[in-house]
């Protein structure tokens, strides 16, 4: 799947959101450093710390054989499985993770149905402010896989929280 122009959740332009956020954060980074850094260097630092989008990979299931599956198994008893992916902006990704991790399931999303945290077209998450403040301190992956066997909680290393891809 090619990357779409808009976030699958909020429908805003992914690169426009990232560039707006990048301008704010590079100003903040320039205030943190005691010495002056080139704007390009600050921009590269920010691009290293944050991503213009997050790819969420999830599994789909169907009892009937979908037309795009070309392998020939006529007696599949348990259904047909395939992977799909969506692209979301960082804000929607954070809201989905915060809603799952701190409010609903108390763990990272992992089931097929948990894709609802990332692709709610008509439902705007009302994620608590405390949840968003916590999730803003996490290092987020560019690719996030919804899988039953994925890690349940973020990994804490030296006081920082990391969310793995799997």
C-alpha positions in Angstrom: 0.0 0.0 0.0 1.3 3.4 -0.9 1.2 6.1 1.8 -1.9 8.2 1.5 -1.7 12.0 1.8 -4.1 12.2 4.7 -4.3 10.7 8.2 -6.7 7.7 8.2 -8.2 8.9 11.5 -8.5 12.7 11.4 -8.3 13.2 7.6 -5.7 16.0 7.9 -2.7 16.2 5.6 0.1 14.1 7.2 3.0 16.3 6.0 1.3 19.6 6.8 0.7 18.4 10.4 4.3 17.3 10.7 5.8 20.5 9.3 3.7 22.7 11.5 4.7 20.6 14.6 8.3 20.6 13.4 8.5 24.4 13.3 7.2 24.6 16.9 9.5 21.9 18.2 12.6 23.3 16.5 12.0 26.6 18.1 11.8 24.8 21.4 15.0 22.8 20.7 16.8 26.0 19.8 15.9 27.4 23.3 17.2 24.2 25.0 20.6 24.3 23.5 23.0 26.9 25.1 24.7 27.5 21.8 23.2 28.3 18.4 22.7 25.5 16.0 21.8 25.7 12.4 18.1 25.3 11.5 18.9 22.3 9.4 20.6 20.6 12.3 17.7 21.3 14.6 15.3 20.0 11.9 17.3 16.8 11.6 17.3 16.3 15.4 13.5 16.7 15.4 13.0 14.3 12.5 15.1 11.7 14.4 12.9 12.1 17.5 9.5 12.2 15.8 7.9 10.8 12.7 5.8 12.4 10.0 3.4 9.4 10.3 2.9 6.1 12.0 2.1 2.9 10.0 -0.2 0.6 11.9 -0.2 -3.0 10.6 -3.1 -5.2 11.6 -4.6 -8.6 10.7 -7.9 -9.1 9.0 -10.1 -12.2 8.9 -12.8 -13.3 6.6 -14.9 -16.5 6.5 -15.3 -16.2 2.8 -12.3 -16.1 0.5 -11.5 -12.5 -0.6 -11.1 -11.9 -4.3 -7.5 -10.6 -3.9 -6.2 -13.8 -2.2 -4.7 -15.8 -5.0 -3.7 -19.0 -3.2 -6.1 -21.9 -3.8 -7.4 -23.5 -0.6 -11.0 -24.6 -1.0 -11.4 -26.2 2.4 -10.1 -23.5 4.7 -12.0 -24.2 7.9 -11.0 -21.3 10.1 -11.2 -18.4 7.7 -8.8 -16.4 5.7 -6.2 -14.1 7.2 -4.2 -11.2 5.7 -2.4 -8.1 6.8 -3.5 -4.5 6.1 -1.9 -1.2 7.1 -3.1 2.3 7.8 -1.2 5.6 8.2 -2.0 8.0 11.0 -0.6 11.2 12.2 1.4 11.4 15.5 -1.5 13.1 17.4 -4.1 10.4 16.5 -1.5 7.7 17.2 -0.8 9.2 20.7 -4.5 9.4 21.4 -5.1 5.8 20.4 -2.3 4.5 22.5 -3.2 6.7 25.5 -6.8 5.6 25.3 -5.8 1.9 25.2 -2.9 2.1 27.6 -4.2 4.3 30.4 -8.0 4.2 30.1 -9.6 1.2 28.5 -7.4 -1.9 28.4 -4.5 -0.8 30.6 -2.1 -2.3 28.0 -0.9 -1.6 24.5 -3.4 -2.5 21.8 -2.9 -6.0 20.4 -6.2 -7.6 19.2 -7.6 -7.3 15.7 -10.5 -5.2 17.0 -8.0 -2.8 18.6 -7.5 -1.1 15.2 -10.5 1.0 16.3 -8.1 3.1 18.4 -6.4 4.3 15.2 -9.0 4.5 12.5 -12.1 6.0 14.0 -13.5 8.1 11.2 -16.6 9.4 13.0 -15.5 9.1 16.6 -13.2 11.8 17.9 -11.4 10.4 21.0 -11.8 12.2 24.2 -8.6 11.1 25.6 -7.9 12.4 29.1 -5.4 15.2 29.4 -3.3 13.1 31.9 -3.1 10.3 29.4 -1.8 12.6 26.7 0.7 14.1 29.0 2.0 10.6 29.9 2.1 9.4 26.3 4.0 12.6 25.2 7.0 11.3 27.2 7.2 8.1 25.2 9.4 7.3 22.2 7.0 6.0 19.6 7.8 3.6 16.8 7.3 4.5 13.1 5.7 1.1 12.5 3.3 -0.4 15.1 2.1 -4.0 14.7 -1.2 -5.1 16.2 -0.4 -8.7 17.2 -1.7 -11.0 19.9 1.8 -11.8 21.0 3.2 -8.3 21.1 4.6 -6.7 24.2 1.9 -5.7 26.7 3.5 -2.6 28.1 6.1 0.0 27.1 9.7 -0.8 28.0 11.4 1.4 30.6 15.1 2.1 30.0 16.9 4.7 32.1 13.7 6.5 33.0 12.5 6.7 29.4 9.6 4.7 27.9 9.9 3.0 24.6 7.2 1.3 22.6 8.5 -1.5 20.4 7.2 -2.3 16.9 6.1 -5.8 18.0 
